[in-house]
Amino acid sequence: MEGVAGKKRTPLPAKSRGLALFLGGKFGRKYKMGQRLPGSFAEKDIPEIAAKLVAVYAAHAAPKERFGDLIERIGLEKIMAALE
């Protein structure tokens, strides 16, 4: 593979296959990087994971609460427990 100015580059080896999921990020005047869920996820599993996350949000969120604020309030562990 060629990179900038024709120099050779070697891609980093993959540790695992799948998608990384980040939850709770914000952009704007106050930005925050989302928290990465441990592991990686198959693309085919994303709709089911999204449905479970929406169910957790519906059950625990205060009116107009952002998902990131919910994670800070109840903890990422509770979110992860709902995905199992």
N, C-alpha and C positions, 0 to 999 in steps of 0.2 A: 504494500500500500504506500502511496505517496502522500505526504503531508504538505505543509507550507514550504514554499521555496524548493520543492522537489525532494526534500529530505524524507528518508524512509521512516515510517512509524509502525509500531507494532501494537495491535489492539490488546487491551488488558484481557486476561482470561476471565471467563464468566465463572462465578462461584456457584451460581444456580440459575436455572431457567425459570422464567416467569416474570410477573409484573410486581413492582414495588408499589405499595399503597401508602399515601401520606394523608393524614386527616388533620383538619383544624387550622389550616394556614389562612392568613389574611394578607391583603395587599391594600395599599393606600397610604395615608399619612402614618398610620401605625401598622407596620407589617410584621408578620410572624411566619416563620417556616413551619409547615405542618409536621406532625410527629409521624415518623415512619412506623408502620406496623411490622412486627418481626416476621421474617420469612419472605417468601415470594408466592404469588398466586397465579393460577392458570387463568387465561383469558376467559375460558368458558364458565368459570366460577364467579366472575365479577357481578353479573346480575343478581345472583343469590346473596352475595356479600353486601351489595348495595341495599337490597331489600331489608336485610337484617340491621344494617346501620340506620336506615330510615325508621324501622320499628323501635330501636333503642332511643333515637331522637324523639319520636312521638311519645314514648312512655316517660321520658325523664326530663325533657327540655322545658324551661320556663317559656312563656310567650315571648317571641322574637329573639330568643337566645341563639347565639351563633354556635355552630357545632364545636368549634375550638374552645369556647367558654364552657360548654357542657363537659368536654373532656377534662378541662382543668378542675371543674367542680366535682365530678363523680369519679374521675380517674380513668386512665387508659385501660387499666386492668378490667374494669367493668365492661368496657366496650369490647375488649378481647374475649371476655367470657361469653358475650352474646354471639360471637362469631363461631364458637365451637359447637 
